[in-house]
Amino acid sequence: MTAFSLDSSLPAPVSLPLVPTADEAAEAALVQAAQGGCPDAFRALVERHQQRVYHFCFHYLRDAGDAREACQDTFLRAHAALPRYRPRARLGTWLFQIALNLCRDRLRARPAARGRQFVALDAQDLPCQRPAPDEAAMRDTDLAKLDRGLLALPEKFRAVLVLSCLDGLSHAECAAILKCSERAIEGRLYRARQRLGEWWEREP
């Protein structure tokens, strides 16, 4: 198997732009070369997508170590399946589908006690000015509560909230990753927000 490694110094997750459409032709050439056995082409694909995949895995799993392993496994599986990949969807969509399945498996495999020990959302995820100490404490409490609320949601609601609200994907991209219609994404988002709001009002 082609050797490659993920960047060991991945920073804390931040909002990231989508891979520009203008790059699709270049990416298609890289995919074709990687399918032909070129290790440099596959390494270039990893470099293009690893940050966004890690970002998603972190938001879904709320654990940096688990996110890094899920990200690594995503590219290992993608490498193994690359000869069978057909570009009916963008490569990024295919990678997100692999990552989502791996994250689901990891979350189900967690012991119940560990599953509640989410890493709180980092203040770096929220672009704003430095708050006063009392405001920071209140925000940290709210973010920790949000983590618990996401965990309490059914998986299909948690997935669509992470993809759309935390990772900033469009409804079309969410639909492609979750293999449903954009209308279904809109409905899931509405119900997910409603369920999360109801949970928020009940919980201290």
C-alpha positions, 0 to 999 in steps of 0.5 A, a space after each residue: 500500500 502507498 505510504 502516506 501520513 497525515 500532518 501531525 500538527 493539525 490545528 484546532 478546528 476552524 471554519 474552512 472554505 469548500 474546495 473551489 469548483 475551479 479546482 475540479 478538473 485538476 482534482 479529477 486529474 489527481 484522482 485518475 493518476 492516483 487510481 493509476 498507482 501514483 503515490 504523489 497524486 494520492 498524497 496531494 488528494 490527502 493534503 487537499 481534503 484532510 483538514 476538512 475531514 478532520 474538522 468534521 470528525 472532531 465536530 462529530 466525535 468531540 474528541 481530538 484523538 478519536 477525530 485524528 484516528 477517524 480521519 486517518 482511517 477515512 483516507 486508508 479506506 479511500 485509498 483501498 477503495 480508490 480503484 472502484 471510485 467513480 466520480 458520480 459525486 465530488 471526491 470530497 462528498 465521497 470522503 465525507 460519506 466514508 468519514 461519517 460511517 466511521 464516526 457513527 461506528 466509533 460513537 456506537 462503540 464508545 462505552 456509555 460513560 465515555 460517550 458523555 465525556 465530550 470535549 467542549 466546543 472551543 471558543 476558537 470555533 466562534 469568531 468574536 471578540 475576547 469576552 469578559 471573564 463572566 461572559 466567557 464562563 457563561 459561554 463555556 457552560 453553554 457550549 458544554 451544554 450544547 455538546 450534551 444536547 447534540 449527543 442526546 439527539 438521534 443520530 440523523 439529527 446530530 449528523 445534519 446539524 454537524 454538517 450544516 451548522 458546524 461545518 457550514 455545508 450547503 443543503 445540496 452537499 448535506 443531501 449528497 453525503 446523507 443520500 437524501 433529498 435537499 427537501 429532506 435535509 430542510 425537514 431534518 434541520 427543522 426537526 433537529 433544531 426543534 428537538 435541540 431547543 426542547 432539550 435545552 429548555 428541559 435540561 439545567 
